[in-house]
């Protein structure tokens, strides 16, 4: 994720997301305050998924004055210790990137920042996530169930996810087996990005028969028609 992110102009944002993924859960949900915690998390939620929601929460924490962060975390059901650790990890990642001469570039949209607390080129971030996570993709079948790509495991999006729209294609960070198969930390992607960024993995000759393969075939045909016209 870190290595490909400069190509999409979002290495600063990706370092923050990866930092949040590398520490214990940053969102708290006490059993006796579940509704309040859900409402607090909703202020950071992005419709395209959990990775972007992590980014929002981290930026909000970092934007809070040091002497107010403990109170801010308490009021917003954020795990202060995890966010402190994430901030340290982020600084370490940025240091490593500088040593490797990887550009530290941001996709924050300053022109639209007055409209919202959070304003980024989310398409670029999702493309960078897709380029780094194409092995962890699930597809929604006609039944409404999700199946992981290639190994065809039937899974459900974990209830903790902010993603409620049930998109056709999703990236996931973790496969969790509890009472059923869940995928956690989920973000939307697009079939056009998958065949563009990872054609070697989504090669139809080596793809198992499934509904996802039919959708990939259609995407390849659309791309071929587009290129034949240009």
C-alpha positions as CSV (number, residue, x, y, z in Angstrom):
1,X,0.0,0.0,0.0
2,X,2.7,2.4,1.0
3,X,4.9,1.7,-2.1
4,X,2.2,2.3,-4.6
5,X,0.5,5.3,-3.0
6,X,2.8,8.0,-4.4
7,X,1.6,6.9,-7.9
8,X,-1.9,8.0,-6.9
9,X,-0.8,11.2,-5.1
10,X,-1.9,10.0,-1.7
11,X,1.1,8.7,0.2
12,X,0.4,11.0,3.2
13,X,-3.1,9.6,3.5
14,X,-2.0,6.0,3.0
15,X,0.6,6.3,5.8
16,X,-2.2,7.4,8.1
17,X,-4.5,4.6,7.1
18,X,-1.8,1.9,7.4
19,X,-0.8,3.3,10.8
20,X,-4.4,2.9,12.0
21,X,-4.5,-0.7,10.7
22,X,-1.3,-1.5,12.6
23,X,-2.6,-0.7,16.1
24,X,-5.5,-2.1,18.2
25,X,-9.0,-0.9,17.2
26,X,-9.2,2.9,17.4
27,X,-13.0,2.9,17.8
28,X,-14.5,2.0,21.2
29,X,-17.9,0.5,21.6
30,X,-18.8,-0.2,25.2
31,X,-21.7,-2.6,25.6
32,X,-23.7,-0.1,27.8
33,X,-23.1,2.8,25.3
34,X,-23.4,1.1,22.0
35,X,-25.8,3.6,20.4
36,X,-23.8,6.6,21.6
37,X,-20.6,5.0,20.3
38,X,-22.2,4.3,16.9
39,X,-23.4,7.9,16.7
40,X,-19.9,9.2,17.5
41,X,-18.3,7.0,14.9
42,X,-20.9,8.2,12.3
43,X,-19.3,11.6,12.3
44,X,-16.2,10.1,10.7
45,X,-17.9,7.6,8.4
46,X,-17.3,7.7,4.7
47,X,-19.9,6.1,2.4
48,X,-17.2,4.2,0.6
49,X,-15.9,2.3,3.6
50,X,-13.8,1.7,6.6
51,X,-10.3,2.7,5.5
52,X,-11.5,6.2,4.7
53,X,-13.3,6.3,8.0
54,X,-10.0,5.5,9.8
55,X,-8.4,8.3,7.9
56,X,-11.1,10.8,9.0
57,X,-10.8,9.8,12.7
58,X,-7.0,10.0,12.7
59,X,-7.0,13.4,11.0
60,X,-9.6,14.7,13.6
61,X,-7.4,13.4,16.4
62,X,-4.3,14.9,15.0
63,X,-6.1,18.2,14.5
64,X,-7.1,18.5,18.1
65,X,-4.7,20.4,20.4
66,X,-2.5,18.1,22.5
67,X,-4.0,19.2,25.8
68,X,-7.5,18.5,24.6
69,X,-7.0,15.1,23.0
70,X,-7.8,13.0,26.1
71,X,-11.2,14.8,26.5
72,X,-11.8,14.6,22.7
73,X,-11.2,10.8,22.7
74,X,-13.4,10.3,25.7
75,X,-16.3,12.3,24.3
76,X,-16.1,10.6,20.8
77,X,-15.5,7.0,21.9
78,X,-12.0,6.9,20.4
79,X,-9.2,4.8,21.8
80,X,-6.6,7.4,22.8
81,X,-3.8,4.9,23.4
82,X,-4.3,3.3,20.0
83,X,-4.4,6.7,18.3
84,X,-1.2,7.7,20.1
85,X,0.4,4.5,18.8
86,X,-0.9,5.2,15.3
87,X,0.6,8.7,15.3
88,X,4.0,7.2,16.2
89,X,3.7,4.5,13.5
90,X,2.7,7.2,11.0
91,X,5.8,9.3,11.8
92,X,8.0,6.2,11.5
93,X,6.5,5.3,8.1
94,X,7.0,8.8,6.8
95,X,10.6,8.6,8.0
96,X,11.1,5.3,6.1
97,X,9.5,6.8,3.0
98,X,11.8,9.8,3.1
99,X,14.8,7.4,3.4
100,X,13.6,5.4,0.4
101,X,13.0,8.7,-1.5
102,X,9.3,7.9,-1.8
103,X,7.4,11.2,-2.4
104,X,5.2,12.4,0.5
105,X,2.2,13.8,-1.3
106,X,-1.3,14.5,-0.2
107,X,-4.6,14.4,-2.0
108,X,-6.3,16.7,0.4
109,X,-8.6,19.1,-1.4
110,X,-8.0,22.4,0.2
111,X,-10.3,24.2,-2.2
112,X,-13.3,22.3,-0.8
113,X,-12.2,22.1,2.8
114,X,-14.6,24.9,3.7
115,X,-17.5,22.6,2.8
116,X,-16.5,19.8,5.1
117,X,-14.0,18.9,7.8
118,X,-12.7,16.2,5.5
119,X,-12.0,16.7,1.9
120,X,-9.8,14.3,-0.1
121,X,-9.5,12.8,-3.6
122,X,-11.2,9.6,-2.3
123,X,-11.1,8.0,-5.8
124,X,-7.3,8.1,-5.8
125,X,-7.1,6.6,-2.3
126,X,-9.5,3.8,-3.2
127,X,-7.4,3.1,-6.4
128,X,-4.2,2.9,-4.3
129,X,-6.0,0.6,-1.9
130,X,-7.1,-1.6,-4.8
131,X,-3.5,-1.7,-6.3
132,X,-2.2,-2.9,-2.9
133,X,-5.1,-5.2,-1.8
134,X,-6.3,-6.9,-5.0
135,X,-5.7,-10.3,-3.4
136,X,-8.4,-9.5,-0.8
137,X,-11.5,-8.9,-2.9
138,X,-15.1,-10.1,-2.5
139,X,-18.0,-10.0,-5.0
140,X,-21.7,-9.7,-4.3
141,X,-23.7,-12.4,-6.0
142,X,-27.3,-12.2,-7.2
143,X,-28.4,-13.8,-3.9
144,X,-26.9,-10.9,-2.0
145,X,-24.2,-13.0,-0.5
146,X,-20.5,-12.0,-0.9
147,X,-17.9,-14.5,-2.1
148,X,-14.2,-14.1,-1.8
149,X,-12.4,-14.1,-5.2
150,X,-10.8,-17.4,-6.4
151,X,-11.3,-19.4,-3.1
152,X,-15.1,-18.8,-3.3
153,X,-15.8,-18.5,0.5
154,X,-19.2,-17.2,1.3
155,X,-18.8,-14.2,3.6
156,X,-20.7,-11.3,5.2
157,X,-19.5,-7.8,5.8
158,X,-19.0,-7.4,9.6
159,X,-21.7,-5.4,11.4
160,X,-19.0,-3.0,12.7
161,X,-18.4,-1.7,9.1
162,X,-19.7,1.7,8.1
163,X,-20.4,0.3,4.6
164,X,-24.2,-0.2,4.3
165,X,-24.8,0.1,0.6
166,X,-23.8,-3.5,-0.3
167,X,-21.6,-2.6,-3.4
168,X,-20.8,-5.1,-6.1
169,X,-17.0,-5.3,-5.4
170,X,-15.2,-4.7,-2.1
171,X,-11.7,-4.9,-0.7
172,X,-11.3,-6.3,2.8
173,X,-8.5,-6.2,5.4
174,X,-9.3,-9.2,7.5
175,X,-11.2,-12.5,7.3
176,X,-12.7,-13.3,10.7
177,X,-14.5,-16.6,11.5
178,X,-16.9,-16.2,14.5
179,X,-20.5,-17.4,14.3
180,X,-20.1,-17.0,10.5
181,X,-17.5,-15.9,8.0
182,X,-17.0,-12.2,8.2
183,X,-14.8,-9.7,6.3
184,X,-13.7,-6.7,8.3
185,X,-12.4,-3.3,7.4
186,X,-14.1,-3.1,4.0
187,X,-13.9,-0.5,1.3
188,X,-15.6,-0.3,-2.1
189,X,-13.7,-0.9,-5.4
190,X,-14.6,-1.2,-9.0
191,X,-14.2,-4.0,-11.5
192,X,-12.6,-1.6,-14.0
193,X,-9.8,-0.9,-11.5
194,X,-9.2,-4.5,-10.8
195,X,-8.6,-5.5,-14.4
196,X,-6.5,-2.3,-15.0
197,X,-4.3,-2.6,-11.9
198,X,-4.0,-6.4,-11.5
199,X,-4.7,-8.1,-14.9
200,X,-2.3,-10.9,-14.0
201,X,-4.4,-11.9,-11.0
202,X,-7.8,-11.4,-12.8
203,X,-6.7,-13.4,-15.8
204,X,-9.8,-15.2,-17.1
205,X,-7.9,-18.3,-18.3
206,X,-7.0,-19.1,-14.7
207,X,-10.2,-17.9,-13.1
208,X,-12.7,-20.3,-11.5
209,X,-16.2,-20.4,-12.9
210,X,-18.4,-18.1,-10.8
211,X,-20.6,-15.0,-11.1
212,X,-17.6,-12.8,-10.6
213,X,-15.9,-14.3,-13.7
214,X,-18.9,-13.4,-15.8
215,X,-18.7,-9.8,-14.5
216,X,-15.0,-9.7,-15.3
217,X,-15.6,-10.9,-18.8
218,X,-18.1,-8.1,-19.4
219,X,-15.5,-5.6,-18.0
220,X,-12.8,-6.8,-20.3
221,X,-15.2,-6.5,-23.3
222,X,-16.1,-3.0,-22.3
223,X,-12.4,-2.1,-22.1
224,X,-11.7,-3.7,-25.5
225,X,-14.5,-1.7,-27.1
226,X,-13.3,1.5,-25.5
227,X,-9.7,1.0,-26.7
228,X,-10.9,0.1,-30.2
229,X,-12.6,3.5,-30.5
230,X,-9.6,5.5,-29.3
